[in-house]
Amino acid sequence: MWRIAALSGLLIGAITVPQVQANDWYLEPRLSVAASSRLHGSETLTSQVNAAGLKFEYFGETLTFNFDGEMQYDAVFDWTNQYSRKARDEYATRLWLDEAFLSWSWADWFIYLGFQKVVWGEADDLRVTDVVNPLDLKDFVLFDIDDYRIAQPMLRTESTLGDWDVELLWLFDFEPNQFVASGSEFAMPALDGVPLDEPHGSEFGFRLSTILFDADTSFYAFAGYQDDPVFIAERQQVVGKYHDQRMLGNSLSFSLGDFVMRTELAWFYQQSYGTASFAREKHNTTQGLLGIDYLYRDWLITGQISDRYISGWSDELAVPESDAIYTLSAEGSLMASKLTARVAASYADANGGGGLYQVKLAYIPTSAWKLQLNVDLLNGNENNFFGQYKNNDRIWVSTTYYL
C-alpha cells in the first residue's frame, strides 16, 4: 500500500508543476498484446497479456519527471483453469512500473527521487555486483534482465569529483526477489506454504567510477539485505528469513586488440546460507565474472563465465560448492536495422547441469509498430537451476503499437 501512496505522491507532484509547454514534455502511450505457448504437452497456452502503457517525460527549468509503466491484464485465466487461484490473484491484473522519479540539481549534485532501476557492473544478463534492485521471477529468467528488474523507491545522487564519478543510494525499504506464486507456470513447489519473514529497513549503496590505465573502472559498496531467503527451522516449522548483506565490489572494462574484456568481482562479508538440517551458517563469499566481447561486422559476440567461492564450505550447506554459469551469445541487426536478432546459450554446471537456449527477434517496420518473437528451450537435471523447468519450453510473441 505504501508503494501506491508513494507513486501517487510523485504523480501529483508531476501534475502540479508549473504550466507545461509543448516543448517541455514528451508523451508516448502504447498498446500491446503478447502471448506465450508451451512447445509440448497439453493446455499449451501459458499467457495472453493485454497491456496499456505510458512513457512520459517532463523537462522543467529546475525539475524533471520521468514515468514509464503499464497496466497488464492476463486473459489466460479466462481461457484455462490450469493455474491456481493464488496465481490468478497475483497476475491476472497488475501494474508494472519501470520508473517514476523526479530529478533536479543542487550545487554540483544531480538528485533523483522515486522508483528507479540501478544497474551496477559489466555483466550481460548475469548478476555479480548488480545487487541493488530485486527481480520479479514470474517468467523465470527468460526475458532480458532489465525487463524483470523491479524498480525501487530510493533517493539517488550523482556528482563528479575530479576524474571520479560518485553515486550514493538510499533505498527506503527492503524488497526481496519476488518468487512465482504457487500453482503458476514457473512455480517452485518447494516454497509452497513456507512463510517468508521479510524485514523492513533501509539499504545503502555507494559507487565510484573513473578511467584507470585506459580501463573503465568502478568500485561498489552495498549494505542491505540478501534478496533470497535462508530456510531455517523455527518453532517446529520451516521459515524463510532474509539476512544482512554487506558487499564490496569492483568491475573493469577495457579493450584488448579487437576484443573488449569485462571483469567483475564481489566480496560478501558473512553471507548467510541454509543447511541440510535447516540451520543457518555464515561464510565470507567471493563471486567473480570474466567476459569477452568481439564485434564482427554488425554482430556482437559475447562469452562469459561466472562462479563463486564460499570460504569454509562443507557438504552440510544447502548450496553446492561451485555455481559456475557459462554464457555465449550473438546479437546483431538486419534489414537496415529494422530487424534485430539475438541467439544465446546459458549453461549452469551445478546440480547435474542444465541449459537455456534462446532465439529473440524484434522487428520494427515503422516507428509505430514493434513485433517480437522469442523461443526458449530448457533442459538438464531436475535439480538444476535451468533443468527444473525442462518441460516449460515455450514460444512467446508480442505486438506493440505506439500511439
DOZA-54516 format. One record per residue (C-alpha): residue in one letter; y, x, z. Coordinates in nm, 3 decimals. Each point is the difference from the previous one (the first is absolute). Last residue first. Layout:
N
@res->A, c2->Y, c1->X, c3->Z
...
//
This chain:
403
@res->L, c2->0.587, c1->0.002, c3->-3.041
@res->Y, c2->-0.257, c1->0.278, c3->0.020
@res->Y, c2->-0.347, c1->-0.125, c3->-0.097
@res->T, c2->-0.307, c1->0.164, c3->0.154
@res->T, c2->-0.358, c1->-0.034, c3->-0.124
@res->S, c2->-0.293, c1->0.138, c3->0.198
@res->V, c2->-0.366, c1->0.084, c3->-0.054
@res->W, c2->-0.259, c1->0.134, c3->0.246
@res->I, c2->-0.360, c1->0.096, c3->-0.078
@res->R, c2->-0.247, c1->0.052, c3->0.280
@res->D, c2->-0.279, c1->0.203, c3->0.155
@res->N, c2->-0.063, c1->-0.144, c3->0.348
@res->N, c2->-0.374, c1->0.068, c3->0.034
@res->K, c2->0.060, c1->0.368, c3->0.083
@res->Y, c2->0.232, c1->-0.101, c3->0.283
@res->Q, c2->-0.158, c1->0.208, c3->0.280
@res->G, c2->-0.030, c1->0.281, c3->-0.256
@res->F, c2->0.371, c1->0.082, c3->0.007
@res->F, c2->0.033, c1->0.102, c3->0.366
@res->N, c2->-0.370, c1->0.088, c3->0.021
@res->N, c2->-0.253, c1->-0.180, c3->0.221
@res->E, c2->-0.133, c1->-0.206, c3->-0.294
@res->N, c2->-0.064, c1->0.321, c3->-0.192
@res->G, c2->0.175, c1->0.024, c3->-0.334
@res->N, c2->0.172, c1->-0.206, c3->-0.266
@res->L, c2->0.333, c1->-0.158, c3->-0.091
@res->L, c2->0.148, c1->-0.106, c3->-0.335
@res->D, c2->0.356, c1->-0.128, c3->-0.043
@res->V, c2->0.141, c1->-0.119, c3->-0.335
@res->N, c2->0.373, c1->-0.070, c3->-0.010
@res->L, c2->0.201, c1->-0.191, c3->-0.260
@res->Q, c2->0.375, c1->-0.052, c3->-0.006
@res->L, c2->0.251, c1->-0.188, c3->-0.217
@res->K, c2->0.376, c1->0.032, c3->0.051
@res->W, c2->0.253, c1->-0.224, c3->-0.173
@res->A, c2->0.379, c1->-0.039, c3->-0.008
@res->S, c2->0.095, c1->0.355, c3->-0.106
@res->T, c2->-0.225, c1->-0.038, c3->-0.302
@res->P, c2->-0.359, c1->0.097, c3->-0.092
@res->I, c2->-0.063, c1->0.158, c3->0.344
@res->Y, c2->-0.372, c1->0.084, c3->0.023
@res->A, c2->-0.160, c1->0.134, c3->0.318
@res->L, c2->-0.358, c1->0.132, c3->0.007
@res->K, c2->-0.202, c1->0.119, c3->0.299
@res->V, c2->-0.354, c1->0.139, c3->-0.026
@res->Q, c2->-0.176, c1->0.079, c3->0.326
@res->Y, c2->-0.304, c1->0.173, c3->0.149
@res->L, c2->-0.059, c1->-0.005, c3->0.377
@res->G, c2->-0.277, c1->0.213, c3->0.145
@res->G, c2->-0.255, c1->0.037, c3->0.275
@res->G, c2->-0.170, c1->0.262, c3->0.214
@res->G, c2->-0.278, c1->-0.022, c3->0.258
@res->N, c2->0.219, c1->-0.035, c3->0.306
@res->A, c2->0.277, c1->0.240, c3->-0.106
@res->D, c2->0.067, c1->0.133, c3->-0.351
@res->A, c2->0.268, c1->-0.242, c3->-0.117
@res->Y, c2->0.045, c1->0.007, c3->-0.379
@res->S, c2->0.302, c1->-0.125, c3->-0.194
@res->A, c2->0.023, c1->-0.047, c3->-0.377
@res->A, c2->0.310, c1->-0.097, c3->-0.195
@res->V, c2->0.103, c1->-0.115, c3->-0.347
@res->R, c2->0.362, c1->-0.106, c3->-0.033
@res->A, c2->0.161, c1->-0.158, c3->-0.305
@res->T, c2->0.355, c1->-0.086, c3->-0.096
@res->L, c2->0.084, c1->-0.214, c3->-0.302
@res->K, c2->0.357, c1->-0.059, c3->-0.120
@res->S, c2->0.064, c1->0.376, c3->0.014
@res->A, c2->0.052, c1->0.024, c3->-0.378
@res->M, c2->-0.351, c1->-0.138, c3->-0.054
@res->L, c2->-0.168, c1->0.220, c3->0.260
@res->S, c2->0.070, c1->0.132, c3->0.349
@res->G, c2->-0.194, c1->0.224, c3->0.236
@res->E, c2->-0.201, c1->0.032, c3->0.319
@res->A, c2->-0.311, c1->0.210, c3->0.060
@res->S, c2->-0.176, c1->0.006, c3->0.335
@res->L, c2->-0.239, c1->0.204, c3->0.215
@res->T, c2->-0.053, c1->-0.055, c3->0.372
@res->Y, c2->-0.218, c1->0.166, c3->0.264
@res->I, c2->-0.028, c1->-0.120, c3->0.360
@res->A, c2->-0.152, c1->0.209, c3->0.280
@res->D, c2->-0.056, c1->-0.166, c3->0.338
@res->S, c2->-0.182, c1->0.270, c3->0.195
@res->E, c2->-0.140, c1->-0.020, c3->0.353
@res->P, c2->-0.082, c1->-0.367, c3->-0.043
@res->V, c2->0.165, c1->-0.266, c3->0.219
@res->A, c2->-0.156, c1->-0.188, c3->0.294
@res->L, c2->0.002, c1->0.314, c3->0.215
@res->E, c2->-0.323, c1->0.087, c3->0.181
@res->D, c2->-0.091, c1->0.231, c3->-0.288
@res->S, c2->0.247, c1->0.251, c3->0.140
@res->W, c2->0.347, c1->0.114, c3->-0.111
@res->G, c2->0.175, c1->0.257, c3->0.219
@res->S, c2->0.303, c1->0.033, c3->-0.227
@res->I, c2->-0.011, c1->-0.266, c3->-0.271
@res->Y, c2->0.057, c1->0.144, c3->-0.349
@res->R, c2->0.116, c1->-0.216, c3->-0.288
@res->D, c2->-0.042, c1->-0.023, c3->-0.377
@res->S, c2->0.198, c1->-0.067, c3->-0.318
@res->I, c2->-0.066, c1->0.111, c3->-0.356
@res->Q, c2->0.221, c1->-0.086, c3->-0.294
@res->G, c2->0.005, c1->0.008, c3->-0.381
@res->T, c2->0.276, c1->-0.127, c3->-0.228
@res->I, c2->0.039, c1->-0.026, c3->-0.377
@res->L, c2->0.338, c1->-0.125, c3->-0.121
@res->W, c2->-0.021, c1->-0.115, c3->-0.362
@res->D, c2->0.283, c1->-0.010, c3->-0.254
@res->R, c2->-0.076, c1->0.346, c3->-0.146
@res->Y, c2->-0.227, c1->0.160, c3->0.259
@res->L, c2->0.178, c1->0.017, c3->0.335
@res->Y, c2->-0.210, c1->0.168, c3->0.269
@res->D, c2->0.002, c1->-0.086, c3->0.369
@res->I, c2->-0.186, c1->0.168, c3->0.287
@res->G, c2->-0.058, c1->-0.131, c3->0.351
@res->L, c2->-0.113, c1->0.151, c3->0.330
@res->L, c2->-0.014, c1->-0.216, c3->0.311
@res->G, c2->-0.037, c1->0.068, c3->0.370
@res->Q, c2->-0.085, c1->-0.166, c3->0.331
@res->T, c2->-0.009, c1->0.174, c3->0.336
@res->T, c2->-0.116, c1->-0.176, c3->0.315
@res->N, c2->0.042, c1->0.075, c3->0.370
@res->H, c2->-0.262, c1->-0.205, c3->0.181
@res->K, c2->0.009, c1->-0.294, c3->0.240
@res->E, c2->-0.312, c1->-0.193, c3->0.099
@res->R, c2->-0.042, c1->-0.371, c3->0.060
@res->A, c2->-0.311, c1->-0.193, c3->0.107
@res->F, c2->-0.194, c1->-0.252, c3->-0.204
@res->S, c2->-0.341, c1->0.168, c3->0.049
@res->A, c2->-0.004, c1->0.131, c3->-0.358
@res->T, c2->0.344, c1->0.147, c3->0.061
@res->G, c2->0.351, c1->-0.107, c3->-0.092
@res->Y, c2->0.270, c1->0.244, c3->-0.102
@res->S, c2->0.352, c1->0.072, c3->0.131
@res->Q, c2->0.219, c1->0.276, c3->-0.149
@res->Q, c2->0.093, c1->0.265, c3->0.256
@res->Y, c2->0.283, c1->0.151, c3->-0.208
@res->F, c2->-0.022, c1->-0.076, c3->-0.370
@res->W, c2->0.069, c1->0.289, c3->-0.240
@res->A, c2->0.089, c1->-0.086, c3->-0.358
@res->L, c2->-0.017, c1->0.222, c3->-0.309
@res->E, c2->0.099, c1->-0.095, c3->-0.352
@res->T, c2->-0.017, c1->0.201, c3->-0.321
@res->R, c2->0.110, c1->-0.057, c3->-0.358
@res->M, c2->-0.031, c1->0.239, c3->-0.295
@res->V, c2->0.171, c1->-0.071, c3->-0.331
@res->F, c2->-0.163, c1->0.160, c3->-0.303
@res->D, c2->0.131, c1->0.154, c3->-0.323
@res->G, c2->0.073, c1->0.329, c3->0.177
@res->L, c2->-0.020, c1->-0.064, c3->0.372
@res->S, c2->0.270, c1->-0.246, c3->0.093
@res->F, c2->0.056, c1->-0.101, c3->0.361
@res->S, c2->-0.051, c1->-0.290, c3->0.242
@res->L, c2->-0.039, c1->0.052, c3->0.373
@res->S, c2->-0.066, c1->-0.233, c3->0.293
@res->N, c2->0.010, c1->0.058, c3->0.376
@res->G, c2->-0.107, c1->-0.195, c3->0.305
@res->L, c2->0.028, c1->-0.051, c3->0.374
@res->M, c2->-0.158, c1->-0.318, c3->0.137
@res->R, c2->-0.019, c1->-0.172, c3->0.339
@res->Q, c2->-0.192, c1->-0.328, c3->0.014
@res->D, c2->-0.038, c1->-0.217, c3->0.308
@res->H, c2->-0.288, c1->-0.246, c3->0.020
@res->Y, c2->-0.089, c1->-0.335, c3->-0.152
@res->K, c2->-0.292, c1->-0.178, c3->0.171
@res->G, c2->-0.273, c1->-0.213, c3->-0.158
@res->V, c2->-0.205, c1->-0.177, c3->0.266
@res->V, c2->-0.378, c1->-0.018, c3->0.052
@res->Q, c2->-0.108, c1->-0.224, c3->0.288
@res->Q, c2->-0.141, c1->0.043, c3->0.351
@res->R, c2->0.340, c1->0.045, c3->0.163
@res->E, c2->0.097, c1->0.277, c3->-0.244
@res->A, c2->-0.226, c1->0.178, c3->-0.246
@res->I, c2->0.200, c1->0.201, c3->-0.253
@res->F, c2->0.089, c1->-0.033, c3->-0.368
@res->V, c2->0.282, c1->0.228, c3->-0.117
@res->P, c2->0.252, c1->-0.184, c3->-0.214
@res->D, c2->0.158, c1->0.117, c3->-0.327
@res->D, c2->0.374, c1->0.059, c3->-0.052
@res->Q, c2->0.018, c1->0.262, c3->0.275
@res->Y, c2->0.318, c1->-0.040, c3->0.204
@res->G, c2->0.341, c1->0.164, c3->0.005
@res->A, c2->0.153, c1->0.346, c3->-0.007
@res->F, c2->0.051, c1->0.162, c3->-0.339
@res->A, c2->0.118, c1->0.344, c3->-0.109
@res->Y, c2->0.031, c1->0.117, c3->-0.359
@res->F, c2->0.088, c1->0.317, c3->-0.191
@res->S, c2->0.077, c1->-0.003, c3->-0.371
@res->T, c2->0.000, c1->0.266, c3->-0.271
@res->D, c2->0.071, c1->-0.023, c3->-0.371
@res->A, c2->-0.101, c1->0.351, c3->-0.106
@res->D, c2->0.223, c1->0.252, c3->-0.179
@res->F, c2->-0.023, c1->0.248, c3->0.291
@res->L, c2->0.112, c1->-0.272, c3->0.243
@res->I, c2->0.163, c1->-0.319, c3->-0.130
@res->T, c2->0.097, c1->-0.245, c3->0.273
@res->S, c2->-0.127, c1->-0.292, c3->0.205
@res->L, c2->0.009, c1->-0.082, c3->0.373
@res->R, c2->-0.162, c1->-0.323, c3->0.121
@res->F, c2->0.000, c1->-0.176, c3->0.338
@res->G, c2->-0.183, c1->-0.311, c3->0.118
@res->F, c2->0.004, c1->-0.235, c3->0.297
@res->E, c2->-0.212, c1->-0.298, c3->0.102
@res->S, c2->0.103, c1->-0.281, c3->0.234
@res->G, c2->-0.230, c1->-0.204, c3->0.219
@res->H, c2->-0.222, c1->-0.302, c3->0.022
@res->P, c2->-0.370, c1->0.068, c3->0.034
@res->E, c2->-0.269, c1->-0.181, c3->-0.201
@res->D, c2->-0.321, c1->-0.087, c3->0.186
@res->L, c2->-0.240, c1->-0.106, c3->-0.273
@res->P, c2->-0.274, c1->-0.248, c3->0.088
@res->V, c2->-0.337, c1->0.046, c3->-0.179
@res->G, c2->-0.120, c1->-0.335, c3->-0.136
@res->D, c2->-0.078, c1->0.135, c3->-0.345
@res->L, c2->0.082, c1->0.372, c3->-0.017
@res->A, c2->-0.349, c1->0.115, c3->-0.105
@res->P, c2->0.005, c1->-0.262, c3->-0.276
@res->M, c2->0.277, c1->0.190, c3->-0.185
@res->A, c2->0.158, c1->-0.247, c3->-0.243
@res->F, c2->0.076, c1->0.101, c3->-0.357
@res->E, c2->-0.027, c1->-0.342, c3->-0.168
@res->S, c2->0.072, c1->-0.220, c3->0.301
@res->G, c2->-0.217, c1->-0.131, c3->0.285
@res->S, c2->0.178, c1->0.196, c3->0.271
@res->A, c2->0.365, c1->0.073, c3->-0.075
@res->V, c2->0.049, c1->0.344, c3->-0.153
@res->F, c2->0.140, c1->0.275, c3->0.218
@res->Q, c2->0.374, c1->0.039, c3->0.039
@res->N, c2->0.081, c1->0.361, c3->0.084
@res->P, c2->0.196, c1->0.010, c3->0.322
@res->E, c2->0.352, c1->-0.128, c3->0.083
@res->F, c2->0.211, c1->0.181, c3->0.258
@res->D, c2->0.346, c1->-0.132, c3->0.085
@res->F, c2->0.350, c1->0.131, c3->-0.073
@res->L, c2->-0.080, c1->0.284, c3->-0.236
@res->W, c2->0.264, c1->0.267, c3->0.057
@res->L, c2->0.014, c1->0.258, c3->-0.276
@res->L, c2->0.209, c1->0.316, c3->-0.054
@res->E, c2->0.029, c1->0.178, c3->-0.336
@res->V, c2->0.162, c1->0.338, c3->-0.063
@res->D, c2->0.050, c1->0.174, c3->-0.334
@res->W, c2->0.048, c1->0.374, c3->0.037
@res->D, c2->0.206, c1->0.243, c3->-0.210
@res->G, c2->0.302, c1->-0.031, c3->0.228
@res->L, c2->-0.058, c1->-0.303, c3->0.219
@res->T, c2->-0.045, c1->-0.305, c3->-0.221
@res->S, c2->-0.035, c1->-0.348, c3->0.144
@res->E, c2->-0.240, c1->-0.291, c3->0.028
@res->T, c2->-0.035, c1->-0.284, c3->0.251
@res->R, c2->-0.272, c1->-0.263, c3->0.037
@res->L, c2->0.006, c1->-0.292, c3->0.243
@res->M, c2->-0.321, c1->-0.196, c3->-0.027
@res->P, c2->-0.169, c1->-0.327, c3->-0.081
@res->Q, c2->-0.323, c1->0.087, c3->-0.184
@res->A, c2->-0.106, c1->-0.060, c3->-0.360
@res->I, c2->-0.379, c1->-0.017, c3->-0.027
@res->R, c2->-0.162, c1->0.234, c3->-0.258
@res->Y, c2->-0.223, c1->-0.213, c3->-0.222
@res->D, c2->0.178, c1->0.052, c3->-0.332
@res->D, c2->0.107, c1->0.351, c3->0.101
@res->I, c2->-0.367, c1->0.104, c3->0.006
@res->D, c2->-0.066, c1->-0.090, c3->-0.361
@res->F, c2->-0.249, c1->-0.289, c3->-0.002
@res->L, c2->-0.373, c1->0.016, c3->0.076
@res->V, c2->0.023, c1->0.129, c3->0.356
@res->F, c2->-0.156, c1->-0.305, c3->0.175
@res->D, c2->0.157, c1->-0.312, c3->-0.155
@res->K, c2->0.103, c1->-0.149, c3->0.336
@res->L, c2->0.042, c1->0.353, c3->0.142
@res->D, c2->0.369, c1->-0.028, c3->0.096
@res->L, c2->0.108, c1->0.353, c3->0.087
@res->P, c2->0.214, c1->0.146, c3->0.280
@res->N, c2->0.327, c1->0.184, c3->-0.063
@res->V, c2->0.094, c1->0.339, c3->0.150
@res->V, c2->-0.315, c1->0.213, c3->-0.026
@res->D, c2->0.028, c1->0.168, c3->-0.342
@res->T, c2->-0.076, c1->0.352, c3->0.127
@res->V, c2->-0.358, c1->-0.029, c3->-0.126
@res->R, c2->-0.036, c1->-0.318, c3->-0.204
@res->L, c2->-0.154, c1->-0.032, c3->-0.346
@res->D, c2->0.131, c1->-0.198, c3->-0.300
@res->D, c2->0.148, c1->0.316, c3->-0.160
@res->A, c2->0.095, c1->0.242, c3->0.277
@res->E, c2->0.338, c1->0.179, c3->0.022
@res->G, c2->0.114, c1->-0.088, c3->0.350
@res->W, c2->0.191, c1->-0.272, c3->0.183
@res->V, c2->0.065, c1->-0.346, c3->-0.141
@res->V, c2->0.231, c1->-0.235, c3->0.190
@res->K, c2->-0.012, c1->-0.373, c3->-0.069
@res->Q, c2->0.283, c1->-0.212, c3->0.137
@res->F, c2->0.081, c1->-0.322, c3->0.188
@res->G, c2->0.346, c1->0.027, c3->0.152
@res->L, c2->0.277, c1->0.250, c3->0.070
@res->Y, c2->0.086, c1->0.297, c3->-0.222
@res->I, c2->0.267, c1->0.256, c3->0.095
@res->F, c2->0.137, c1->0.282, c3->-0.217
@res->W, c2->0.156, c1->0.271, c3->0.214
@res->D, c2->0.287, c1->0.242, c3->-0.063
@res->A, c2->0.262, c1->-0.217, c3->0.174
@res->W, c2->-0.149, c1->-0.349, c3->-0.008
@res->S, c2->-0.158, c1->-0.140, c3->-0.314
@res->W, c2->-0.146, c1->-0.345, c3->-0.061
@res->S, c2->-0.334, c1->-0.167, c3->-0.059
@res->L, c2->-0.142, c1->-0.346, c3->0.067
@res->F, c2->-0.371, c1->-0.066, c3->-0.039
@res->A, c2->-0.259, c1->-0.234, c3->-0.144
@res->E, c2->-0.296, c1->0.171, c3->-0.165
@res->D, c2->-0.343, c1->-0.065, c3->-0.148
@res->L, c2->-0.059, c1->-0.332, c3->0.175
@res->W, c2->-0.303, c1->-0.217, c3->-0.071
@res->L, c2->0.037, c1->-0.354, c3->0.130
@res->R, c2->-0.327, c1->-0.189, c3->0.037
@res->T, c2->-0.190, c1->-0.307, c3->-0.107
@res->A, c2->-0.379, c1->-0.019, c3->-0.043
@res->Y, c2->-0.045, c1->0.341, c3->0.164
@res->E, c2->-0.026, c1->-0.025, c3->0.378
@res->D, c2->-0.084, c1->-0.368, c3->0.050
@res->R, c2->-0.246, c1->0.008, c3->-0.290
@res->A, c2->-0.166, c1->0.317, c3->0.132
@res->K, c2->-0.035, c1->-0.159, c3->0.344
@res->R, c2->-0.155, c1->-0.311, c3->-0.156
@res->S, c2->-0.262, c1->0.224, c3->-0.155
@res->Y, c2->-0.053, c1->0.084, c3->-0.366
@res->Q, c2->-0.265, c1->-0.121, c3->-0.247
@res->N, c2->0.142, c1->-0.353, c3->-0.017
@res->T, c2->0.139, c1->0.030, c3->-0.352
@res->W, c2->0.272, c1->-0.142, c3->-0.224
@res->D, c2->0.269, c1->-0.105, c3->0.246
@res->F, c2->-0.040, c1->0.321, c3->0.204
@res->V, c2->0.034, c1->0.197, c3->-0.323
@res->A, c2->0.349, c1->-0.151, c3->-0.032
@res->D, c2->0.162, c1->0.299, c3->0.170
@res->Y, c2->0.367, c1->-0.081, c3->0.058
@res->Q, c2->0.242, c1->0.291, c3->0.026
@res->M, c2->0.368, c1->0.012, c3->0.093
@res->E, c2->0.169, c1->0.317, c3->-0.117
@res->G, c2->0.203, c1->0.297, c3->0.116
@res->D, c2->0.268, c1->0.250, c3->-0.093
@res->F, c2->0.332, c1->0.021, c3->0.182
@res->N, c2->0.266, c1->0.269, c3->0.008
@res->F, c2->0.343, c1->-0.030, c3->0.163
@res->T, c2->0.296, c1->0.235, c3->-0.033
@res->L, c2->0.300, c1->0.056, c3->0.227
@res->T, c2->0.324, c1->0.200, c3->-0.019
@res->E, c2->0.147, c1->-0.090, c3->-0.339
@res->G, c2->-0.268, c1->-0.256, c3->-0.065
@res->F, c2->-0.309, c1->0.022, c3->-0.221
@res->Y, c2->-0.239, c1->-0.293, c3->0.031
@res->E, c2->-0.359, c1->0.027, c3->-0.122
@res->F, c2->-0.249, c1->-0.283, c3->-0.047
@res->K, c2->-0.361, c1->0.004, c3->-0.119
@res->L, c2->-0.163, c1->-0.342, c3->0.021
@res->G, c2->-0.355, c1->-0.125, c3->-0.024
@res->A, c2->-0.185, c1->-0.323, c3->-0.070
@res->A, c2->-0.377, c1->0.043, c3->0.018
@res->N, c2->-0.319, c1->-0.168, c3->-0.116
@res->V, c2->-0.314, c1->0.178, c3->0.118
@res->Q, c2->-0.344, c1->-0.089, c3->-0.132
@res->S, c2->-0.253, c1->0.199, c3->0.203
@res->T, c2->-0.375, c1->0.069, c3->0.024
@res->L, c2->-0.147, c1->-0.191, c3->-0.296
@res->T, c2->-0.362, c1->0.121, c3->-0.040
@res->E, c2->-0.172, c1->-0.284, c3->0.180
@res->S, c2->-0.343, c1->0.153, c3->-0.065
@res->G, c2->-0.076, c1->0.368, c3->-0.054
@res->H, c2->0.147, c1->0.254, c3->-0.240
@res->L, c2->0.333, c1->0.129, c3->-0.130
@res->R, c2->0.193, c1->-0.161, c3->0.280
@res->S, c2->0.316, c1->-0.178, c3->-0.108
@res->S, c2->0.370, c1->0.050, c3->0.062
@res->A, c2->0.300, c1->-0.213, c3->-0.088
@res->A, c2->0.374, c1->0.053, c3->-0.025
@res->V, c2->0.292, c1->-0.228, c3->-0.090
@res->S, c2->0.357, c1->0.120, c3->0.028
@res->L, c2->0.354, c1->-0.134, c3->0.011
@res->R, c2->0.308, c1->0.218, c3->0.030
@res->P, c2->0.359, c1->-0.002, c3->0.125
@res->E, c2->0.220, c1->0.304, c3->-0.071
@res->L, c2->0.350, c1->0.004, c3->0.151
@res->Y, c2->0.239, c1->0.296, c3->0.002
@res->W, c2->0.327, c1->-0.001, c3->0.190
@res->D, c2->0.351, c1->0.137, c3->0.008
@res->N, c2->0.077, c1->-0.027, c3->-0.372
@res->A, c2->0.001, c1->-0.379, c3->0.020
@res->Q, c2->0.237, c1->0.001, c3->0.298
@res->V, c2->-0.114, c1->-0.087, c3->0.350
@res->Q, c2->0.245, c1->-0.136, c3->0.257
@res->P, c2->-0.030, c1->0.183, c3->0.331
@res->V, c2->-0.342, c1->0.020, c3->0.170
@res->T, c2->-0.132, c1->-0.328, c3->0.142
@res->I, c2->-0.311, c1->-0.022, c3->-0.218
@res->A, c2->-0.115, c1->0.351, c3->0.083
@res->G, c2->0.035, c1->-0.053, c3->0.374
@res->I, c2->-0.181, c1->-0.331, c3->-0.026
@res->L, c2->-0.283, c1->0.173, c3->-0.186
@res->L, c2->-0.020, c1->0.277, c3->0.261
@res->G, c2->-0.006, c1->-0.251, c3->0.285
@res->S, c2->-0.273, c1->-0.202, c3->-0.169
@res->L, c2->-0.210, c1->0.316, c3->-0.037
@res->A, c2->0.036, c1->0.073, c3->0.371
@res->A, c2->-0.092, c1->-0.357, c3->0.094
@res->I, c2->-0.304, c1->0.006, c3->-0.228
@res->R, c2->-0.114, c1->0.331, c3->0.151
@res->W, c2->0.055, c1->-0.144, c3->0.351
@res->M, c2->-0.242, c1->-0.281, c3->-0.083
//
